[in-house]
Amino acid sequence: MIATEIDYVAEIARLKKEKNAVILAHYYQTSDIQDVADYIGDSLGLSQQAAKTEADVIVFAGVRFMAETAKILSPKKKVILPDINAGCSLEESAPADKFLAFKKQHPEAVVISYVNCSAELKTLTDIVCTSTNAIKIVESVPKDKQIIFAPDKNLGDYLNRKTGRDMILWDGACMVHEAFSADMIAALKAKHPDATIIAHPESEKPVLDNAEYIGSTTGLLKYTMNSPSKEFIVATESGILHQMKKASPDKIFHIAPTVKNGHACIACSDCPHMKLNTMEKLYRCLLEESPEINLSDDILTKAKAPIDKMLEISAKHGL
């Protein structure tokens, strides 16, 4: 018997309708997954969509902390993730038990946690932030209050410089953004002198110091759409290039060079966690409604408050 090849695009569309499901996908997903998603965005936009969806099933094409955030915001919905092993190096860098001990050393500090963290860490947080709203979130805290920022030290350092604060930074970093090489970007710029360097604030300071624009994933995309520049060097995860090329087909995009263990690394601009999701896994996930994200009532309640605070501040500033 000859196996029949599955038309994943058609089958996913059929299952979505049958199950009243919505597919939320991060910009860092593969291009084929982005093309079947109902909404593509960064962490803030995805959180906003998860909070307001009327679907019965949320299929989160991203990583685990994103699916957890969707469950926290829509606890009555079924939230499923194509690959349950799709984690995050930032999340892994801040275990909740170790962070709790760290927090106890600074009992008067307000805790701001980047959304790239576990649900458990969010329960130890006063306000969650994303790279889109981080500056406004930090500025919402009175200047006489000490702040702990976790888990991304590079984003925290950038925010300290932008806001003039002296936040206490947890020692975590994104394995993708930390791999970008300022020296190699400079060499690429020398080959393409008309290219504009743009970077995500999770990158290290030497990379950001040479960037002509710094912003969230959505911010980077919008900048390339509106900028008169026709060529860009992009220092963030490679998945965003799909949307950049779709939005501006007349422009040229170079993914920023990366280095690992002192050597050029071609694949290091791909997040290995994000890329665990595939069209086949997305189809199977919808078909079987599994793997499902489940969190205890206690975590759902405690983690929701700092996320709600974030969404409130974002709405106030039109973000």
WONORWO-V655959 format. One record per helix or strand of 3 or more residues. SS is the DSSP state (a for helix, b for strand). FROM is the first residue (numbers start at 1). TO is the last residue. If there is no record, write none. Layout:
BEGIN
ss=<SS,SS>
from=<FROM,FROM>
to=<TO,TO>
END
This chain:
BEGIN
ss=<a,b,a,b,a,b,a,b,a,a,b,a,b,a,b,a,a,a,b,a,a,b,a,b,b,a,a,a,a>
from=<8,21,31,39,43,57,64,78,89,96,110,119,127,134,147,153,177,182,196,205,217,231,240,252,258,266,274,279,297>
to=<19,26,36,41,52,61,73,81,92,104,114,122,129,139,150,163,179,191,199,209,226,235,247,255,260,269,276,288,316>
END
